[in-house]
Every structure is written in C-alpha cells, then in structure tokens.
Amino acid sequence: DIQMTQSPSSVSASVGDRVTITCRASQGIRTYSAWYQQKPGKAPKLLIYAASSLQSGVPSRFSGSGSGTDFTLTISSLQPEDFATYYCQQAKSFPFTFGPGTKVEIK
Amino acid sequence: EVQLLESGGGLVQPGGSLRLSCAASGFTFGSYGMSWVRQAPGKGLEWVSAISGSGASTYYADSLKGRLTISRDNSRNTLYLQMTSLRAEDTAAYYCAKHFSGGTYFFDSWGQGTLVTVSS
C-alpha cells in the first residue's frame, strides 16, 4: 500500500498568513494526489486534484504543487473560514490512502 | 447540484450486520464511480470500498475484504454498502463519495455521513 505522510500535524497561524502543508507518498504517484478540507462535524471538501488543479468554486488563495512523491498545499492569505483540518490523498492505486491530516488553528 | 444522502447507520452489536444506503441526485449516477470512506471518531479518513459506474467492478480495502459488499442500483440512483461481522473498530462515520470525472479516483462530492456504532 502507498503510505501518505503530512507535515506539520498542526499549525497555528493568523489571518492573512501564508500557510504551507506538505505531503509525501511512500512511492511515486506522479500527479495522482488531491487535497481536502474538513471542518468539525462536516464532510470533507475537495480543494485540489491532480496535484495542482483547483476544484471549481474553491478560492484562488488555495494552490497545490508537486509530483512524484512530494506535494504541497499553500494557502496564500489565511482567512477565518480556512481554519480546518487538511488531508492529502493518493489516487494512483488501490487502496486509496489519505494522509493523517494537518490541523490549521487560530494563533 | 450534486446531492448525496446516506442512511442506514445506527447502533449494532458486535458480530451484527448493517446495510448503508446513499441516495444520489443532481448528476447522471450511472456514469460515475462511487466510493465509501469512513472516519472513526477523532481520527482521519480511511477509504473503504469503490464501485465502477456500471457496477461491474468493485474494490475493497484489504482489512475489510470479506466483510463488505458494495453495490449500486442505477435505476434507483442509490449506492449500498452491506457490512457483516461488525467489530468495535468499525465504529465510524461512513461517507459516500462521487468520483471525479475521467475515471479518476478523486472524490469531488461527499454526503453528510451516517454514523455506525458497534457496541454491546
């Protein structure tokens, strides 16, 4: 199985800050990665697919990059509604696996 | 607008069975693969099972294989997950998720989840 790791596990940031979350796959997955945002008690929401494609309706302050084993989600200017947990996912092969999550908290 | 509505969760005793349903609307259901993803309380996301648009192909997480059956009724726009021999560690919110277009396995729409609690 392909393992996904994320760092950091949590980050404290202020509104307006630039936040970067990284994800590493245990083997190469080309650009078959995605990022999801989840708020407490809610379903996950797709933000980025195919490593760098912005899902329709997602604000442009979110961006993704990477290929192979290393991927990055960047929030260019953190907004109050962005405080949530973020998960990466590999969609290269079964079983599809998620990273353990990164919680973005208010500083 | 895509809508996915899960049902069928609840309290079940260890060793019991449960069938979850996911009613879909707002898209051509039979044209998209679907998955179930679960989340134990306070934990991360775990992919559980997937099915192709036609229902001809099914996939399962190895740890759950043999205890799950995923199926779909495209005439009813409904996805199912039959779970048997349930264990305490199966306690989780179960989400159905629509696959992104093009045969990829990104999940672009999710239901609100249905909670399964396995306890005596």
Contacts between the chains, C-beta under 8 A, distances in Angstrom:
chain1	res1	chain2	res2	distance
A	1	B	62	7.8
A	32	B	104	7.6
A	32	B	105	7.8
A	34	B	106	4.6
A	34	B	107	7.6
A	36	B	45	7.6
A	36	B	107	7.6
A	38	B	45	7.9
A	42	B	112	7.8
A	43	B	95	5.7
A	43	B	110	3.9
A	43	B	111	6.5
A	43	B	112	5.8
A	43	B	113	5.9
A	44	B	37	7.8
A	44	B	45	6.6
A	44	B	95	7.5
A	44	B	107	7.5
A	44	B	110	5.7
A	45	B	110	7.3
A	46	B	100	7.7
A	46	B	106	6.4
A	46	B	107	6.2
A	46	B	108	4.9
A	46	B	109	7.9
A	49	B	100	6.0
A	49	B	104	7.4
A	49	B	106	4.2
A	49	B	108	7.4
A	50	B	104	7.6
A	50	B	106	7.4
A	55	B	108	6.7
A	87	B	44	6.6
A	87	B	45	5.7
A	89	B	45	7.6
A	89	B	106	7.4
A	89	B	107	7.8
A	91	B	104	5.9
A	91	B	105	4.0
A	91	B	106	5.4
A	94	B	50	7.6
A	94	B	59	5.2
A	95	B	47	5.7
A	95	B	59	7.8
A	95	B	61	4.8
A	95	B	62	6.7
A	96	B	35	7.6
A	96	B	47	4.3
A	96	B	50	7.6
A	96	B	105	5.5
A	97	B	47	6.8
A	98	B	44	5.9
A	98	B	45	4.3
A	98	B	46	7.1
A	98	B	47	7.1
A	99	B	44	7.5
A	100	B	44	5.2
A	101	B	44	5.0
A	101	B	45	7.8
